């Protein structure tokens, strides 16, 4: 979730710990939808941005052009979308996740209400910040722990964050596009691991936006997830012949209807505190440097919400850019989109839409050119990764709208050796 009132409208059981190798690199950043604060001080100095060409051999291996469309090409739809895992990052210095975790719950506060602006440092890519060099490891571990039967990793074509797909969609659109990089590696015989790369993983906010504050004022974590710092969800689906595994961050979830009479808050808080002390006294398992705890509850796909904030003046001047926003919903199949409208922090309206609505179906139809090009580009990317084999370490870099493939100078793997074995037949 992100507020563009200031910016341009474009914009359980013990398991053996894998013997992983970790890259020593400064963390990076994320989407146009940021997440919970990790500090309130506006005086903290963040590290300098990484150079997008850091660790890459200078000469490109090949170019990937924006695909040309076949007029008879069928529309791109997401089919057989299934939830396979989720987790919450836990507050603290050491990387730890709560599986399956739960998203913060939407409180449905009546408008109007006024909130303070965003200040301090916030995560832009928490996975990259907490697990540099192995950004996909929490995804793999969460799926393996949530699934009652082993997940068939060997059947997957692409494992990625939604953010990478959004970047490729902007590139495929042919307009002005921000420079980006995606690190690639082959796992098993056919699985492409798309590792998100960001020049920074945290952002400093100085009181000109309201997105974080709106989320904090409008949602609450369930008591068993109160020490959380962001919820991530993993789904698998078919994208016209490609089997995808996609991770994305969840802003909120619509709470289920109450089934039982409400008990006293004090007694429930005491019970929850006692349960948390037992549940979090030791990790359910460890994976390399990542600690994994059990807790939370799975959320229905029909309850997941994407929150977006806009100022009244921005909407009046520019309207809402669904071409930019829709891929965020499409590539995660997020069921609800809430657009919260404010005037200098006084929220006066919340427009609620469903992904299945006629309005958003029309947006999907209108986005088919970009979606078809992205789907074709994924085939090209997969071909290049398979061509370079298991030892290949390559990266996609988009500079000035041109997408090129570069070799990485390091031979480090993006996942521990034991985790990579899940993709072997």
Secondary structure, DSSP 8 states (H G I E B T S, - for coil): --B-SSS-S----------------------SS---EEE--S---------TTTTB-SS-SEEE------TT-----EEEEEEEEEEEEESSSS-EEEEEE---EE----S-EE----EEEEES-HHHHHSTT-TTHHHHHHHHHH-SS---GGG-SEEEEHHHHHHHHHHHTTS----EEEEEEEETTTEEEEEEE-S-SEEEEESS--HHHHHHHHEE--GGGTTEEEEEEEEEEEETTEEEEEEEEE-EEE-----S----HHHHHHHHHHHHHHHTSS-SEEETTEEEEEEE----GGGEEEEEEEEHHHHHHH---HHHHHHHHHTTT-SEEEEEEEETTEEEEEEEEETTSHHHHHHHHHTHHHHHHHHHHHHHHHHHHHHH-TT--EEEEEETTEEEEEEBS----SS-HHHHGGG--
